[in-house]
Amino acid sequence: MRLTKDEAKILAAALNDFKYRLSDENNINGLFDSLETLELKFLKFGKNKRRNGKTSQDDFLHLVKRFSSYMRKKS
């Protein structure tokens, strides 16, 4: 499966919110740190340098709009 940069940033945001609850519910050594590392990988991959300075910036609101528009066209 291949991820786009936008999908990676959305996954990073979801993981950012979910990692605290997941690590509290499951008492597994190193789980939080592993989730943190995974989140950073998603953020690093999701960084889109081409969008800096353009009218469609690389912020989360524009990202969600692009993603929802893309998914509507795809289906």
Residue pairs with C-beta under 8 A, 6 or more apart in sequence:
3 11
3 45
5 45
5 46
5 47
5 48
6 46
6 48
6 63
6 66
6 67
6 70
7 46
7 67
8 42
8 43
8 45
8 46
9 42
9 43
9 46
9 60
9 63
10 63
10 64
10 67
11 42
12 39
12 42
12 43
12 46
13 60
15 35
15 38
15 39
15 42
16 39
19 32
19 35
19 36
19 39
20 32
22 31
22 35
23 31
23 32
23 35
47 58
48 58
51 57
51 58
51 62
52 58
56 62
56 66
